[in-house]
Every structure is written in C-alpha cells, then in structure tokens.
C-alpha cells in the first residue's frame, strides 16, 4: 500500500520541476539586437479602470401615468414628474418660495416685472437655456404654450388662467409680456409651470389641427429638465435618463426608474426589501414597518385634503339639491373614526379646502359624527322610509347614492365605513372604484364625476398650492360639449361663490384676500359643497441609498438633479 503511493509521488515531483524549469526559460529576456546597441525594456501592461456602475433610482408608484403632456392630465402622479424631465419658468423650493429656473428673476414690482396695477407680467428668459436636442428655448415656446392651452381644438384639462390673458407679446426672443384685464395675483402659481417645445409640436398642430394625439404626449423625447424620457412600458414601468444637454449642472443620478405596482402592499414590500428607493402616499399603518426596515418616512404640507365632491349636474340625485340632505350626510359619516382607526389618529378630518395654510378659516370646526341630528334633518327634508325597506324615499325616489373613487386601499376602506354609516341613517351608498387613469379623466375624456356617473366622488385635490387660488367652482368652468375643458366637474354654480373666487384673485393685499377666502370657506362649509375626509399631507418614504433629498410640498422634485445615490 505504501509502495503504490510512493511511485506517483516521485513522478509528480519530477513533473513539477520540469514545468518550473520551462517557465524560467520562457521568462528569460531576449538579448538586445547587436546592431542597435540598445536594451529593449518591456512595456507596462495596460490596466483598464472598471466602468463605474450606473446609478439608478427606483421610484414605486401605485398609479400609472395617464399622460405626460401637462395639458392633458390633472393626475398628481403624472403632474409632479414635470420637474424631472420638463422645466418651468420657476419652481418652489422646500420653503415653498419661488425660484427662477428658465427666467433670470421672479417678476416683482421692485424689478419692474409686475406693473403697478398688477395687470401686466413681464418675464425675462435666460440666454443659455436649451431643449434636450440643443434647440434654444425662447419666448416663442412660452407663447406657443399659451396658444395650445387656450386653443379650443385641444381638449385640455383646463385653460384657466391662460384664458384670462387679454394680450401676449414677445418684444424679443428672451422676453414675454402677458396682460390681464385686471390684476391677477396668483399668476406665479399658475402660469408657465410647464413649457411646450414649439419646434416639435407646431408641425403636429399644423398637420392635425390639434395636439390631442401627438406622440410627444406619451413619449416626450424632447424636453428641458435634468432628465429626458427614455421608455414607457404600459402597466409596468417608465424610465427617464440624464439629459446630457441640460443647461445647469448635470444630474448626479443616471436614471430615474418608475415602477408601477397595483396596490399599497406592493409598494411597501418593494421599499422594505430595498427594491424601491422612494414611494409616496404611504398608509399610516405601514409607517412602523418601513421605519423598522431603515426607510425614512416624513410628511410635507402640499395643499391636498381628501374630500367628497358632491355632484350638482342635471343627472344628480334630486336629494342632493337640498342642503339639509348634504348636511345630514356630513353628520352621518363617521369621519373621526376614519382618522382614528384607519389612519392611526395621525390625521384629522379636513374642515376647509385650505387646511394647514393661512387661508383655512379658523372659526370653523369639522362636522361632528351625529347620526341622530343627521336623521332629524332627513326627516325635516321629507326623506323617510315609507315602505320599510331600510332606505329613505321621497315622491317614489329612494335615497340611493353612487359613490366612486380610485382603487387605492385606504379609499376602498373608507368607502366600506361610509356605506355602513350612511345605511344606519337610511341612505344607501352604492360603491364604484376605478383605475386612476380612468377616474381622473376630464369631461371630454369621459371622466365618471364630470359626466354624471357619480353622485359623490372622493379624492384629494389642489390646483395652485402654495397659492389658494382655484377655478374649480367657477360657473364658467362647468364643462359642456361646447366647452369640454372645464374643471368644475361638480357643476356647481353659486353666484355669490363665483363672485368671491373672482375677487380673491385680484386682491393684492394679503389680509384682504385672506378674509375673502375665509368667507369662501364658510359658504362651502355651510352648503357642504365639499366635505373634507382627512388632511392629506404628502407622506414620503425614502431609502437610505438616496442622499441629498429635499422635497417641497409644491414641487416635490424641484431639486432632483442634486439627489444622489450611495452605492
């Protein structure tokens, strides 16, 4: 046994020695050529640096974009992406103060950008701004944007407040002058919050007479922000990559990847496991789980409050025309329990459309949960259960209302609670839910609220934060076949309210304007034109990989070019 092992060992030793000798012979340097007398020195091997790993930030979105052209969307998840790939004349920083982006300065009385009477706004553009294809951005793009918003051939979400401009001119390629019939105070929160590329979309408009179906709307491959659109896989994801022709410091992250997931649970799972870097609209119940996983969660005031928007069009249930019925709905709906149980007591019922801002009327308190008082109002209004089926009726019409919202989990849970609450008062609530891209369509796009499919719609909305201005309840913003762009999807026309909304937009004095909006809030409260469900601060979840993240309530991604990733 020992012998049989010694023979292979000897062979192995001899083999190793012969290989070593051969290696030494091969490594011996060749002699220098005798004719040159020079010694040839071997070149140092070239060592390539490893390619830097691309930085990709993954944002988890529970609602897929409906449109990327800002003319055709009022969906929050779509609108806020403008700061990533498009550009505005100015944006709002973390303190919600306006900062120049495409302009040299914010127009003011002091610099001559605002006329003494407040009717004329003069904008001065930077001379170094370009689209992502290196085409200069000029005053013509600003005028083109105005023309596309106001042209009736384009079925946009709203033409307000561009439709208030009485004259627009371009003294030179870097100057835009907009004139109004009277002072328009909220211009900074409303005008040129996006700009359209004339050189791309004008040919489409010339050929088609509209840009409603322009390919750019879903694939805006020419843009002006720190990133440019790269790809959109419907139902799955959208990608934006760094704009190499960006006129400011280039973005630090190579790619912003939006992954669309079906529900809140999927979003939380992705954030918790590190498959996502940023998410929003985090349920209060999920915050402890995310924080335990090392995800930072914080909230910012953005002007949004979740509410019920009651429909007043011709198709509306006749009971809703009686203020007593609307007040009864407010009293029968246990909003305190929604905030306490579903939202862990971290929020409270919204009282006005402007909660958490200086424009919230401090003299108003949320309607209490008082079903007895609600039922007394219904009795007084003549809505009683005459046939004993548990549902109140009047003149042969049962008090059955249709409530609709998106498929977001917290909204579905709220529907279930509301249905039970109102049933106890004799009101039947039939529930519908929609994907966000369908639910938030305008009248022209067949949206369920503006077309009268619903009696009550639930969502969060704000139009001009941090300014309180809105055109949502103006009489001339009621959408029709002739004017499908109207934003007044509840079809409310209250002459007193209309007059006050128009007045506040002209009041330069802050305190006077504040008092006007407080009065507006009181009218809306007493008439239950809008019923706040909860104060809907924007709740963000940010992974430890993302650094230098600053999120504004008005423009969440205003500083996106400065965000970075720790690999």
C-alpha positions as CSV (number, residue, x, y, z in Angstrom):
1,X,0.0,0.0,0.0
2,X,2.8,2.4,0.9
3,X,4.8,1.4,-2.2
4,X,1.9,2.0,-4.5
5,X,1.6,5.6,-3.2
6,X,5.4,6.5,-3.5
7,X,5.7,5.9,-7.2
8,X,3.1,8.5,-8.3
9,X,4.6,11.0,-5.8
10,X,8.1,10.7,-7.4
11,X,6.6,11.2,-10.9
12,X,4.7,14.3,-9.7
13,X,7.9,15.8,-8.2
14,X,9.8,15.3,-11.5
15,X,6.9,16.8,-13.5
16,X,6.7,19.9,-11.3
17,X,10.4,20.6,-11.5
18,X,10.4,20.3,-15.3
19,X,7.5,22.7,-15.6
20,X,9.3,25.2,-13.3
21,X,12.4,25.0,-15.4
22,X,10.5,25.6,-18.6
23,X,8.8,28.6,-17.1
24,X,12.2,30.1,-16.1
25,X,13.5,29.6,-19.6
26,X,10.5,31.3,-21.2
27,X,10.8,34.2,-18.8
28,X,14.4,34.9,-19.7
29,X,14.7,38.3,-21.5
30,X,15.8,38.2,-25.1
31,X,19.2,39.9,-25.8
32,X,19.1,43.3,-27.4
33,X,19.8,43.5,-31.1
34,X,23.6,43.9,-31.6
35,X,23.2,46.4,-34.4
36,X,21.4,49.0,-32.3
37,X,23.3,48.6,-29.0
38,X,20.0,49.4,-27.2
39,X,18.3,47.5,-24.5
40,X,14.6,46.8,-25.1
41,X,12.5,47.5,-22.0
42,X,9.2,45.6,-21.9
43,X,6.1,47.9,-21.9
44,X,4.0,48.1,-18.7
45,X,0.7,46.2,-19.2
46,X,-2.4,48.5,-19.7
47,X,-4.8,48.0,-16.8
48,X,-8.3,49.3,-17.6
49,X,-10.3,51.0,-14.9
50,X,-13.6,49.2,-14.1
51,X,-16.6,51.0,-15.6
52,X,-18.5,53.0,-12.9
53,X,-21.8,51.3,-12.0
54,X,-24.8,53.3,-13.3
55,X,-26.8,55.0,-10.6
56,X,-30.5,54.1,-11.0
57,X,-33.1,55.3,-8.5
58,X,-36.3,53.3,-8.4
59,X,-39.5,55.1,-7.6
60,X,-42.5,53.0,-6.7
61,X,-45.8,54.4,-8.0
62,X,-49.2,53.0,-7.2
63,X,-50.8,54.9,-10.0
64,X,-49.6,54.7,-13.6
65,X,-49.3,58.0,-15.6
66,X,-52.3,58.8,-17.7
67,X,-50.5,61.3,-19.9
68,X,-47.1,63.1,-19.8
69,X,-48.3,66.2,-21.6
70,X,-49.4,68.5,-18.7
71,X,-52.2,69.9,-20.9
72,X,-54.0,66.6,-20.7
73,X,-53.6,65.4,-17.1
74,X,-54.6,66.6,-13.6
75,X,-53.4,63.4,-12.0
76,X,-50.9,64.1,-9.3
77,X,-48.7,61.1,-10.1
78,X,-48.3,62.5,-13.7
79,X,-48.1,66.2,-12.9
80,X,-45.2,66.1,-10.5
81,X,-42.9,64.4,-12.9
82,X,-42.7,67.7,-14.8
83,X,-39.9,68.7,-12.5
84,X,-37.9,65.6,-13.5
85,X,-38.0,65.8,-17.3
86,X,-39.6,69.1,-18.2
87,X,-38.9,72.6,-17.0
88,X,-41.0,75.5,-15.7
89,X,-40.3,79.2,-15.6
90,X,-39.8,78.9,-11.9
91,X,-40.3,76.3,-9.2
92,X,-41.0,76.3,-5.5
93,X,-38.3,75.2,-3.0
94,X,-38.6,73.4,0.3
95,X,-39.9,76.5,1.9
96,X,-42.4,76.9,-1.0
97,X,-40.7,80.1,-2.2
98,X,-40.5,80.6,-5.9
99,X,-37.0,80.3,-7.5
100,X,-36.0,81.1,-11.1
101,X,-35.5,78.2,-13.5
102,X,-35.9,79.4,-17.1
103,X,-36.0,83.0,-16.1
104,X,-33.4,85.4,-14.8
105,X,-35.5,86.5,-11.9
106,X,-39.0,86.3,-10.5
107,X,-41.1,89.2,-11.7
108,X,-41.9,91.8,-9.0
109,X,-42.9,95.4,-8.5
110,X,-39.4,96.2,-7.5
111,X,-37.7,94.8,-10.6
112,X,-40.4,96.1,-13.0
113,X,-41.7,92.6,-13.8
114,X,-45.1,93.4,-12.4
115,X,-46.9,96.7,-13.4
116,X,-48.1,99.0,-10.6
117,X,-51.7,98.0,-11.3
118,X,-50.8,94.3,-11.3
119,X,-52.2,93.8,-14.8
120,X,-49.0,93.2,-16.7
121,X,-46.4,90.5,-16.1
122,X,-43.0,90.7,-17.9
123,X,-40.8,87.6,-18.0
124,X,-37.1,87.7,-18.9
125,X,-35.6,84.4,-20.0
126,X,-32.1,83.2,-19.6
127,X,-30.0,83.2,-22.7
128,X,-28.4,79.8,-22.1
129,X,-31.5,77.5,-21.9
130,X,-32.0,74.7,-24.5
131,X,-34.2,71.8,-25.1
132,X,-32.6,68.3,-24.8
133,X,-32.0,68.3,-28.6
134,X,-30.0,71.5,-28.1
135,X,-32.6,73.8,-29.7
136,X,-32.7,77.1,-27.8
137,X,-35.8,77.7,-25.5
138,X,-37.2,81.1,-26.4
139,X,-40.1,83.4,-25.8
140,X,-41.8,81.7,-28.8
141,X,-42.1,78.5,-26.8
142,X,-43.9,80.4,-24.0
143,X,-46.3,81.9,-26.4
144,X,-46.9,78.6,-28.1
145,X,-47.7,77.0,-24.7
146,X,-50.3,79.7,-24.1
147,X,-51.8,79.1,-27.6
148,X,-52.0,75.4,-27.1
149,X,-53.7,75.8,-23.7
150,X,-56.3,78.2,-24.9
151,X,-57.0,76.8,-28.4
152,X,-60.4,75.2,-28.4
153,X,-59.2,72.5,-30.8
154,X,-57.2,71.0,-27.9
155,X,-59.3,69.2,-25.4
156,X,-57.2,70.1,-22.3
157,X,-58.0,69.6,-18.7
158,X,-58.4,73.3,-18.2
159,X,-57.5,76.6,-19.9
160,X,-57.5,78.6,-16.7
161,X,-55.9,81.0,-16.1
162,X,-54.4,81.4,-19.5
163,X,-57.9,82.3,-20.7
164,X,-57.7,85.4,-18.6
165,X,-54.8,86.8,-20.6
166,X,-56.0,89.6,-22.8
167,X,-52.8,90.1,-24.8
168,X,-49.4,88.4,-25.0
169,X,-46.3,89.7,-26.9
170,X,-42.6,89.0,-27.3
171,X,-40.6,92.2,-27.6
172,X,-37.6,90.0,-28.3
173,X,-36.7,86.3,-28.2
174,X,-36.0,86.4,-24.5
175,X,-38.9,88.5,-23.2
176,X,-42.6,87.6,-22.7
177,X,-45.3,90.2,-21.7
178,X,-48.7,88.9,-20.6
179,X,-51.5,91.4,-19.9
180,X,-54.7,90.8,-17.9
181,X,-58.0,92.7,-17.8
182,X,-57.5,93.2,-14.1
183,X,-54.8,92.3,-11.6
184,X,-54.3,88.6,-11.3
185,X,-52.5,87.9,-8.1
186,X,-51.9,84.1,-8.3
187,X,-50.0,84.2,-11.5
188,X,-46.8,82.8,-10.1
189,X,-48.5,79.5,-9.0
190,X,-50.4,79.1,-12.3
191,X,-48.6,80.4,-15.3
192,X,-45.8,78.6,-17.3
193,X,-45.4,75.8,-14.7
194,X,-44.6,73.9,-17.8
195,X,-43.4,74.8,-21.3
196,X,-44.1,73.0,-24.6
197,X,-41.5,72.7,-27.4
198,X,-42.8,74.6,-30.3
199,X,-40.4,73.1,-32.8
200,X,-41.7,69.7,-32.0
201,X,-45.5,70.3,-31.6
202,X,-46.2,73.1,-34.0
203,X,-45.8,70.8,-37.0
204,X,-48.2,68.3,-35.4
205,X,-50.8,71.1,-34.8
206,X,-50.4,72.4,-38.3
207,X,-51.0,69.0,-39.8
208,X,-53.7,67.7,-37.5
209,X,-55.3,70.9,-36.2
210,X,-54.8,69.7,-32.6
211,X,-52.1,68.2,-30.5
212,X,-54.5,65.9,-28.6
213,X,-53.0,62.8,-30.2
214,X,-49.4,64.0,-30.6
215,X,-46.9,61.2,-30.0
216,X,-45.0,63.6,-27.7
217,X,-47.9,63.4,-25.2
218,X,-46.9,59.8,-24.3
219,X,-43.3,59.9,-25.3
220,X,-41.8,63.4,-24.8
221,X,-38.4,62.6,-26.2
222,X,-37.6,66.3,-26.4
223,X,-37.7,68.1,-23.0
224,X,-35.9,70.6,-20.9
225,X,-35.3,69.2,-17.4
226,X,-32.4,67.4,-15.8
227,X,-33.7,64.1,-17.3
228,X,-35.2,63.0,-20.6
229,X,-37.8,60.4,-21.3
230,X,-36.4,57.1,-22.4
231,X,-39.2,54.4,-22.3
232,X,-42.7,53.7,-21.1
233,X,-43.8,50.0,-20.9
234,X,-47.5,50.3,-20.2
235,X,-48.6,48.6,-17.0
236,X,-45.0,48.1,-15.9
237,X,-42.5,51.0,-15.8
238,X,-41.3,54.3,-17.2
239,X,-37.7,55.4,-17.5
240,X,-36.0,58.8,-17.6
241,X,-32.3,59.2,-18.2
242,X,-29.9,62.0,-17.6
243,X,-30.2,64.9,-20.0
244,X,-26.7,65.4,-21.4
245,X,-27.7,68.8,-22.8
246,X,-29.0,70.1,-19.5
247,X,-28.1,73.8,-19.1
248,X,-27.5,73.6,-15.4
249,X,-25.2,71.2,-13.5
250,X,-25.9,67.6,-14.8
251,X,-28.0,65.3,-12.7
252,X,-25.9,63.1,-10.3
253,X,-28.1,60.0,-10.8
254,X,-28.0,58.3,-14.2
255,X,-31.6,57.1,-14.4
256,X,-35.0,57.6,-12.6
257,X,-36.9,54.4,-13.0
258,X,-40.7,54.5,-12.1
259,X,-42.1,51.0,-11.4
260,X,-45.9,50.8,-11.4
261,X,-47.4,48.5,-8.7
262,X,-51.0,47.5,-8.2
263,X,-51.5,48.5,-4.6
264,X,-50.1,49.9,-1.4
265,X,-49.0,46.5,-0.1
266,X,-46.8,46.0,-3.2
267,X,-45.2,49.4,-2.7
268,X,-44.4,48.8,0.9
269,X,-42.9,45.4,0.1
270,X,-40.6,46.9,-2.5
271,X,-39.5,49.7,-0.2
272,X,-39.0,47.3,2.7
273,X,-36.8,44.9,0.8
274,X,-34.8,47.6,-0.9
275,X,-36.3,47.0,-4.4
276,X,-37.5,50.6,-4.3
277,X,-35.8,53.9,-3.3
278,X,-38.8,56.2,-3.0
279,X,-42.6,55.9,-2.6
280,X,-45.4,58.1,-1.6
281,X,-49.0,58.2,-0.2
282,X,-47.8,55.8,2.5
283,X,-50.6,54.4,4.7
284,X,-50.2,55.4,8.3
285,X,-50.4,51.8,9.3
286,X,-47.4,50.9,7.2
287,X,-45.1,53.6,8.6
288,X,-43.7,51.5,11.6
289,X,-42.9,48.6,9.2
290,X,-40.9,50.8,6.9
291,X,-39.1,52.6,9.6
292,X,-38.1,49.3,11.2
293,X,-36.5,48.4,7.8
294,X,-34.4,51.6,7.8
295,X,-36.7,53.6,5.4
296,X,-37.1,57.3,6.3
297,X,-40.8,58.4,6.3
298,X,-41.8,62.0,6.6
299,X,-44.8,64.2,5.6
300,X,-45.0,67.6,3.9
301,X,-47.9,70.0,3.5
302,X,-48.8,70.2,-0.1
303,X,-52.3,71.7,-0.1
304,X,-54.1,68.4,-0.5
305,X,-57.0,67.3,1.6
306,X,-59.0,64.2,0.9
307,X,-62.7,65.1,0.4
308,X,-66.1,64.3,-1.0
309,X,-67.0,66.2,-4.1
310,X,-70.8,66.3,-4.4
311,X,-72.2,66.4,-7.9
312,X,-74.8,69.0,-8.9
313,X,-75.4,68.4,-12.6
314,X,-78.7,67.5,-14.2
315,X,-78.1,63.8,-13.7
316,X,-77.5,64.2,-9.9
317,X,-79.8,62.6,-7.4
318,X,-82.6,65.1,-6.6
319,X,-81.9,64.8,-2.8
320,X,-78.5,66.4,-3.2
321,X,-80.1,69.7,-4.2
322,X,-81.4,70.1,-0.6
323,X,-78.7,71.5,1.7
324,X,-80.3,69.6,4.6
325,X,-79.6,66.3,2.9
326,X,-76.0,67.3,2.3
327,X,-75.6,68.4,5.9
328,X,-77.2,65.1,7.0
329,X,-74.6,63.2,5.0
330,X,-71.8,65.1,6.8
331,X,-73.3,64.3,10.2
332,X,-74.0,60.6,9.4
333,X,-70.5,59.9,8.1
334,X,-68.1,58.9,10.9
335,X,-65.0,60.7,9.7
336,X,-63.4,60.8,13.2
337,X,-63.3,57.0,13.2
338,X,-61.7,57.0,9.7
339,X,-58.9,59.2,11.0
340,X,-58.6,57.4,14.3
341,X,-58.8,53.8,13.2
342,X,-57.7,53.7,9.5
343,X,-55.2,56.5,9.8
344,X,-54.0,55.7,13.4
345,X,-55.0,59.0,14.7
346,X,-52.2,60.8,12.9
347,X,-54.6,62.9,10.9
348,X,-58.0,64.6,11.4
349,X,-61.0,65.5,9.3
350,X,-60.3,68.4,7.0
351,X,-62.6,71.4,7.6
352,X,-61.8,73.6,4.6
353,X,-60.2,73.1,1.2
354,X,-57.2,75.0,2.6
355,X,-56.4,73.3,5.8
356,X,-52.8,73.7,7.1
357,X,-52.5,77.0,5.3
358,X,-53.2,80.6,6.3
359,X,-56.4,80.5,4.2
360,X,-58.2,77.9,6.4
361,X,-61.0,79.7,8.3
362,X,-60.1,79.3,12.0
363,X,-63.7,79.8,13.1
364,X,-65.0,76.6,11.6
365,X,-65.0,73.1,13.2
366,X,-65.4,69.8,11.4
367,X,-69.0,68.5,11.3
368,X,-69.3,66.0,14.3
369,X,-70.4,62.4,13.9
370,X,-74.0,62.9,15.0
371,X,-76.3,60.4,13.2
372,X,-79.3,61.4,15.3
373,X,-79.0,65.0,14.1
374,X,-78.5,63.8,10.6
375,X,-81.6,61.7,10.6
376,X,-83.6,64.6,12.0
377,X,-82.5,66.7,9.1
378,X,-83.5,64.0,6.6
379,X,-87.0,63.8,8.3
380,X,-87.3,67.5,8.0
381,X,-86.4,67.4,4.3
382,X,-89.1,64.8,3.7
383,X,-86.9,61.8,3.1
384,X,-88.4,59.0,5.2
385,X,-88.6,55.2,4.9
386,X,-92.2,54.8,3.7
387,X,-92.0,51.2,2.6
388,X,-89.9,49.7,5.5
389,X,-87.0,48.5,3.3
390,X,-84.5,50.5,5.3
391,X,-83.9,53.1,2.6
392,X,-85.4,56.5,2.9
393,X,-87.5,57.7,-0.1
394,X,-89.5,60.7,-1.3
395,X,-92.0,61.0,-4.1
396,X,-91.2,57.5,-5.1
397,X,-87.5,58.0,-5.3
398,X,-85.2,56.1,-3.0
399,X,-82.2,57.8,-1.3
400,X,-79.6,55.7,-3.1
401,X,-76.4,57.5,-4.0
402,X,-73.5,56.3,-6.1
403,X,-70.0,56.9,-4.6
404,X,-66.9,56.5,-6.6
405,X,-63.2,56.7,-6.1
406,X,-59.9,55.1,-7.1
407,X,-58.7,51.6,-6.2
408,X,-56.3,52.9,-3.6
409,X,-56.7,50.7,-0.5
410,X,-57.4,53.5,2.1
411,X,-60.1,54.8,-0.2
412,X,-61.7,51.4,-0.5
413,X,-61.7,51.0,3.3
414,X,-63.2,54.5,3.7
415,X,-66.0,53.5,1.2
416,X,-66.9,50.5,3.3
417,X,-67.1,52.5,6.5
418,X,-69.1,55.3,4.8
419,X,-71.5,52.7,3.3
420,X,-72.2,51.3,6.8
421,X,-72.5,54.7,8.4
422,X,-75.0,56.1,5.9
423,X,-77.0,52.9,5.9
424,X,-77.7,53.5,9.6
425,X,-79.2,56.8,8.6
426,X,-81.3,55.3,5.9
427,X,-79.1,56.3,2.9
428,X,-77.9,53.5,0.6
429,X,-74.4,54.1,-0.8
430,X,-73.6,52.1,-3.9
431,X,-69.8,51.8,-4.4
432,X,-67.7,52.1,-7.6
433,X,-64.0,52.1,-8.0
434,X,-61.8,52.9,-11.0
435,X,-58.2,52.8,-12.1
436,X,-56.7,56.2,-11.7
437,X,-56.2,56.8,-15.4
438,X,-60.0,56.4,-15.9
439,X,-61.2,58.1,-12.7
440,X,-59.3,61.4,-13.3
441,X,-60.4,61.9,-16.9
442,X,-62.0,65.2,-17.7
443,X,-65.5,65.7,-19.1
444,X,-64.0,65.5,-22.6
445,X,-62.3,62.2,-21.7
446,X,-65.4,60.7,-20.2
447,X,-64.4,61.0,-16.5
448,X,-67.1,59.5,-14.2
449,X,-67.7,62.5,-12.0
450,X,-67.9,65.3,-14.6
451,X,-70.1,63.1,-16.9
452,X,-72.6,62.5,-14.1
453,X,-71.9,58.8,-13.5
454,X,-71.4,59.5,-9.7
455,X,-73.3,61.4,-7.1
456,X,-70.2,61.7,-4.9
457,X,-66.5,61.5,-5.9
458,X,-63.7,61.1,-3.4
459,X,-60.1,62.2,-4.0
460,X,-57.6,64.8,-3.0
461,X,-57.1,68.0,-5.0
462,X,-55.3,71.3,-5.1
463,X,-54.8,73.5,-8.1
464,X,-52.3,76.2,-7.3
465,X,-50.5,75.4,-3.9
466,X,-48.9,77.3,-2.2
467,X,-51.4,79.9,-3.6
468,X,-55.0,79.3,-2.6
469,X,-56.5,80.1,-6.0
470,X,-58.7,77.6,-7.8
471,X,-61.1,77.7,-10.7
472,X,-62.8,74.5,-9.6
473,X,-66.0,76.2,-8.6
474,X,-66.3,79.0,-11.2
475,X,-69.6,78.9,-13.1
476,X,-67.9,79.4,-16.5
477,X,-65.7,76.3,-15.7
478,X,-68.6,73.9,-15.8
479,X,-67.8,71.5,-18.6
480,X,-70.1,71.1,-21.6
481,X,-70.0,69.6,-25.0
482,X,-69.1,73.0,-26.3
483,X,-66.5,73.6,-23.5
484,X,-65.2,70.1,-22.5
485,X,-62.1,71.7,-20.9
486,X,-64.0,73.0,-17.8
487,X,-62.5,72.0,-14.5
488,X,-65.8,72.4,-12.4
489,X,-66.5,68.7,-12.5
490,X,-69.2,69.1,-9.8
491,X,-71.1,71.5,-12.0
492,X,-71.7,73.9,-9.1
493,X,-72.8,77.4,-9.9
494,X,-73.3,79.6,-6.9
495,X,-73.3,83.3,-8.0
496,X,-72.0,84.5,-4.6
497,X,-69.2,81.9,-4.5
498,X,-68.3,82.7,-8.1
499,X,-68.0,86.4,-7.4
500,X,-65.8,85.8,-4.3
501,X,-63.5,83.5,-6.1
502,X,-63.0,86.1,-8.9
503,X,-62.5,88.8,-6.3
504,X,-59.7,87.0,-4.3
505,X,-57.6,86.6,-7.4
506,X,-57.4,90.4,-7.8
507,X,-56.7,91.3,-4.2
508,X,-53.1,92.3,-3.8
509,X,-53.3,92.9,-0.1
510,X,-52.7,89.7,1.7
511,X,-55.1,90.3,4.7
512,X,-58.0,91.3,2.4
513,X,-57.5,88.3,0.3
514,X,-57.3,86.0,3.3
515,X,-60.6,87.4,4.6
516,X,-62.2,86.7,1.3
517,X,-61.1,83.1,1.2
518,X,-62.2,82.6,4.8
519,X,-65.7,83.8,3.7
520,X,-65.5,81.3,0.7
521,X,-64.6,78.6,3.1
522,X,-67.6,79.4,5.3
523,X,-70.0,79.3,2.3
524,X,-68.6,75.9,1.2
525,X,-68.8,74.6,4.7
526,X,-72.4,75.6,5.3
527,X,-73.6,74.3,1.9
528,X,-71.5,71.2,2.0
529,X,-70.3,71.7,-1.5
530,X,-67.1,69.9,-0.4
531,X,-66.8,67.6,2.6
532,X,-63.3,67.0,4.0
533,X,-62.5,63.5,5.0
534,X,-58.9,63.8,6.2
535,X,-56.0,66.2,6.0
536,X,-53.9,64.6,3.2
537,X,-50.3,65.6,3.8
538,X,-47.9,64.0,1.3
539,X,-46.2,61.2,3.1
540,X,-42.9,60.1,1.5
541,X,-40.7,57.1,2.1
542,X,-37.0,57.4,1.2
543,X,-34.4,54.6,1.3
544,X,-31.0,55.1,2.9
545,X,-29.4,54.8,-0.6
546,X,-30.9,58.2,-1.7
547,X,-29.0,61.2,-0.4
548,X,-29.4,65.0,-0.5
549,X,-33.2,64.6,-0.9
550,X,-35.3,67.7,-0.4
551,X,-39.0,67.5,-1.1
552,X,-41.2,70.6,-1.5
553,X,-44.9,70.5,-0.9
554,X,-45.5,72.4,-4.1
555,X,-42.8,70.9,-6.3
556,X,-41.6,67.6,-4.8
557,X,-38.8,67.1,-7.3
558,X,-37.6,70.7,-7.6
559,X,-34.0,69.6,-6.6
560,X,-34.0,66.2,-8.3
561,X,-30.7,67.0,-10.2
562,X,-28.9,67.3,-6.9
563,X,-30.1,63.9,-5.5
564,X,-27.5,61.2,-5.3
565,X,-27.2,57.5,-4.6
566,X,-24.8,55.8,-2.1
567,X,-23.9,52.6,-3.8
